[in-house]
Amino acid sequence: MVSALLGYERITRILLQNGAAANTRGGIYDTALQAACRHGHVKIVQLLLDHGADGDMRRFRCTDAKSAPRIAWPSILSVMLEAGADMNEQDSDGNTILHLAAKRNMTDGVKFLLQQGADINIRNNELNTPLMMA
């Protein structure tokens, strides 16, 4: 959904209200939700989640250097967590969103996740905790 990528909230709303599927896959970001997260479109993230978009953190390819940084924005994370996303889910490399935020030196994201109760002791496939990734 190009409208989600470009931040066109009204167009995204109209498309969803007229039957566009929130979880359609394809394109450079795989889903509209990933595109909206990547570009910081908080209202569109909320709109997509309200229309059934899958907020599973593992689907965001957390080790992807292009996608991950925007996901750690506290405003985006807040919306996704309110919708039921699990901040302690691990991707195929065993990383949580906290691992990635620590690795990328994203202080605000790390603080927010810790305030929300992220597990600081989860180890990834290489047995690293978020602290070891910082």
N, C-alpha and C positions, 0 to 999 in steps of 0.2 A: 504494500500500500504506500505509494509514493507520497501521499498527503501526510502520513505519519513521519516520514523521513524529513520532509520539508517544514513540518510544524504547522500545517494547515488544519487547525482544530475543527473549524466549521465543516470543511469538506470531509474530514475523517468521520465526524459525527453523522453527516448525511449518508455517507457510504455504509456505515455500520447500521444505521436505522433502516436502510433499504436492503439489508441482507448480506452485506459483505462479511466474509468470515474473518474474525479477529486472529485466527491462528494459521492462516494461509502461509505456506512456506515457499521460499524462493527469493531470488534477488541477492544483492551483496550482503545484506544483514540477516538473511534467513527469514525473519519475521518482522512484522510492523512494530511489535513491541521492542525488539532489539534495536531497530532503527531509531525509534523515539527515545529510548534510553541513551543510546550512543550520542544523540544530539541534544540531550537535556530537555526534551519537550515533556515536562511534568504533567501538564493537563491532558496531553494525548496518551501518556502512559496510563493515567487514571481512567480515561475514556475506554481504552482498549481492555484494561482489566475489568471494568464494569460490563463490558460486552463479551467476557469469557476468555480473554487472552490467557495463555498459559504462562504463569509467572514463575515457573520452576527455574531456580537459579542455575541449575546444571546445564540448562539449554543455552545459556549465554556464553558458552565456551570461555570460561573465566580465565584461561591462560592465553587467550587471543589478545595480543597487545593493542589491536585496534578497537575491540569491543569493550574490554574490561574497564578502562579508566572511568568512563561515564557512568557505569553501573554503580560505582562506589560513591557517587554524589549523594550526600545525605538526603536531599529532597526526593530524588528518585527512589532511593532505598526506603525511605519512609512510606511512600505510596505503595511500594511493592510488599513491604512487610505488613502493612495494614490490610492488604488483599490476601494475606496468608502465605506469602513466600517464606521459605525456611532459610535463614541466613547461614545456617550451619551445614547446608547441603554441600556435598563434595562433588567436584567434576571428575572427569576420567583420570586426572592426574592427582586426585585426592585433595585438591585445593578448595578452600572455602573462599567466599568473597573477602573475608578478613585476611587470608593469606595474600591475596592479590593486592588489596589496599596497602598492606604493610610493605610488600615488595616494591610497590610503585611510590612509596613515601607519601601516601595520601593521608595526611594527618587528620583532616576533618572526617574523612570516611572511617578511619580507624577509631577515632574518638566516638563517633556516632554508633558504630557497630558494638563497641564495648559497652556503651551506655544502654544499648538495647539488649544486652546479655549474650553477645556472640561468645562462643566457646574459644578461649585463647589457647587451649591445650590440644586441639585437634591436630593430628599429624597427617601430612600428605603422603603420597606413595614413596617419597624419598625420606620419610620420617621427620620432615621439618615441620615445626610449629610456625604460626605467624611471626613470632618473635625472631626465629631463625631466618626468616625471609626478609626481615627489615634491613 
